[in-house]
Amino acid sequence: MTAAKFNFPENFKFGVATSAYQIEGAANVDGKGKSIWDTFSETPGKVARGESGDIANDHYNRFESDIDLMREIGVQAYRFSFAWTRMFPNGDSIRESRGIDFYDRLIDKLLAAGIEPFGTLYHWDLPQKLQDNGGWVNRETAIRFADYAAAVSEHFGDRVKHLATLNEPWVFTWLGYGLGYHAPGLQDKASAIAAAHHSVLAHNLALKAIKAVDNTVLVGPVLNQSLPDVDDISDPKQMYAAQLMDANMNLFWMDAHFRGDYPEIVWQTYGEDLKKVVQPGDLDVVKNDWLGINYYFNTRVGHETDSDS
């Protein structure tokens, strides 16, 4: 029996990916501002063993040797995220040149090693100053994000030709604002719904802002997707739960970004909490250049249990 062979197109790139908070460390150096994950990690009981990203992989100091390792194993593309607070500590227009210089060095080193940089603008590390004003529940955050996206494109767009706007918005909206498992640790359904819509708005505004600066930069969203697995397809409760789960995690963003509307079940279920945050023009379709999918697992939708089970 011979092993199966898989042929990839000539232009297929094998790559690796990281996020700033998970690898950079250097949390309090060179003018970097505090993000919601810095705050969350400092809060007792929020993170296992009280760990944080203060040091992480020390990539901020070791990026050159990290890139050497990538080159040695034949990496062709590297997806990394910019830390918003490293370049704009308070999430406003005031820049920190030392943070921008770090990404200049990182990108130039990648290109010299023959590795194509793929940038992500937001991988969950919102400036704490913006969270103090409501974070993603506040519509203003989407506007600030678009300004930040334009600034990144203006400075790095000559070298970074692929930009992801938001990484996995379901995660940072529902786990961050609805269930409280992630930063900023809120548990409020209405806040999660508002944050989810503002993430859609932020992507749309950011894409337009980037294209206004440099139309050659290719822009897209990165969504985590999970299909529902139902124990009993003859059970109407399970089938409805599966439909709602699919809409909440998958179709909310897919339909918004590519059809310009939310699924009917979303409008019905979220009701006034959604209607009061959507403004005319928010869901106008923008032309995405690509779509990123992060797939980890299916989600089981099982039998109904009582609360003590």
Beta strands, then each sheet from edge to edge (+ up, - down):
strand 1: 15-17
strand 2: 77-81
strand 3: 116-122
strand 4: 162-167
strand 5: 218-225
strand 6: 228-230
strand 7: 292-295
strand 8: 299-301
sheet 1: 1+ 2+ 3+ 4+ 5+ 7+
sheet 2: 6+ 8+
end
